[in-house]
Amino acid sequence: MADWGERRVDRHAGGRSVRLDRDVIVQAAQRVLDRDGLSGLTMRRIGNELGADPTAIYRHFRDKDELVTELADRVFASLPAPDPALSWRDRIRRMLRGALELYRANPDFAFQLAHQPDDTPGLQRIAETVLGTLAEAGLGPRERAIVYQLMTNYAVGSGLFISQLALDDCGPEAIPAMRRAYAALPPDEYPHCLESAPHLFPDQDDVYDLGVDMLIDAIEKLARPPTMPDGRGPDGATSKRRE
C-alpha cells in the first residue's frame, strides 16, 4: 500500500489522470471553497476539480474534517510575521489587524477558523511570534499566556462579528435606521441612549483600533514595575516604561 505522503496517479471516470498529494488536494479544495463556499465544499466537488475519483482523496486525508482543518491552518500560516525592526507596540497592532483582515477576507469560512484546533502548525507559529513580542514588552511567562489568550479572544470575536455583518449585507440604510430608532426612545427612560444615538454603531475598524490601543495600554501597565508613593520602584530606582 502506498504511503499517504507518496504521490500516486488516480484516474477520473473520464480517463484523465492526475498526480495527487496533500498539497494538490488542498489547493483544489481552496478553489472550491472560494467558488462555492463552505457549504459547497464536498469531496465530490473537490474530486471534480481535481479530475479524480473523490474516493482517492481519502488516501491522503482521513475525512473532510481533516481536510478543512488543513485548509484553515494554511489560512493562518499565510499571515506574514511583522517586521522585527518595528516596536513591539506596532508589531502587536500589525498582528491584530492582520488577524481581523483574515476573517474579513474569509467570511464564509470564519466559523471554521474560530473553531480551529490550537495545536496546528500555523497557530503554533503565530503563538510563538506573539509570545515573543510580549516577552520583549516586558511580560513574564504567566502574563504573556493570559494576554495572548486575551488577544486571541478579541481578534476571533471581532472577526466573527465583522464576518457575520458581511454575510448579512444589511445595506447602507441599516445603521441610520437603528440610530433613528434609538433617537426616538422616550427621553425620560433612555436619556443616555438619546444623547449618544447619532454616534451609536460606529465604524467597526475604528472600534477595533481603539480596542487594540487599549490592549497595548494594558500591556504597558502590566509590564511596568510597581512604584512607591515617591515614584520609585522597590529597588529604589525611578520607574520607567519598557520600550
GIGI-V69320 format. One record per backbone hydrogen bond with DSSP energy under -0.5 kcal/mol. NH is the residue of the N-H (numbers start at 1). CO is the residue of the C=O. If there is no record, write none. Layout:
NH,CO + NH,CO
//
This chain:
6,3 + 8,20 + 10,8 + 10,18 + 12,16 + 12,51 + 15,12 + 18,10 + 20,8 + 20,18 + 25,21 + 26,22 + 27,23 + 28,24 + 29,25 + 30,26 + 31,27 + 32,28 + 33,29 + 34,30 + 35,31 + 36,32 + 37,33 + 40,36 + 40,37 + 41,38 + 42,40 + 46,42 + 47,43 + 48,44 + 49,45 + 50,46 + 51,47 + 52,47 + 56,53 + 57,54 + 58,55 + 59,56 + 60,57 + 61,57 + 67,63 + 68,64 + 69,65 + 70,66 + 71,67 + 72,68 + 73,69 + 74,70 + 75,71 + 76,72 + 77,73 + 78,74 + 78,75 + 79,76 + 86,83 + 88,243 + 91,87 + 92,88 + 93,89 + 94,90 + 95,91 + 96,92 + 97,93 + 98,94 + 99,95 + 100,96 + 101,97 + 102,98 + 103,99 + 104,100 + 105,101 + 106,102 + 106,103 + 107,104 + 109,106 + 110,106 + 110,107 + 113,109 + 114,110 + 115,111 + 116,113 + 120,117 + 124,120 + 125,121 + 126,122 + 127,123 + 128,124 + 129,125 + 130,126 + 131,127 + 132,128 + 133,129 + 134,130 + 135,131 + 136,132 + 137,133 + 138,134 + 138,135 + 139,134 + 144,140 + 145,141 + 146,142 + 147,143 + 148,144 + 149,145 + 150,146 + 151,147 + 152,148 + 153,149 + 154,150 + 155,151 + 156,152 + 157,153 + 158,154 + 159,155 + 160,156 + 161,157 + 162,158 + 163,159 + 164,160 + 165,161 + 166,162 + 167,163 + 168,164 + 169,165 + 174,171 + 176,172 + 177,173 + 178,174 + 179,175 + 180,176 + 181,177 + 182,178 + 183,179 + 184,180 + 185,182 + 189,186 + 190,186 + 194,190 + 195,191 + 196,192 + 197,193 + 199,196 + 200,196 + 200,197 + 207,203 + 208,204 + 209,205 + 210,206 + 211,207 + 212,208 + 213,209 + 214,210 + 215,211 + 216,212 + 217,213 + 218,214 + 219,215 + 220,216 + 221,217 + 222,218 + 223,219 + 224,220 + 228,232 + 231,228 + 233,237 + 234,226 + 236,233 + 239,231
//
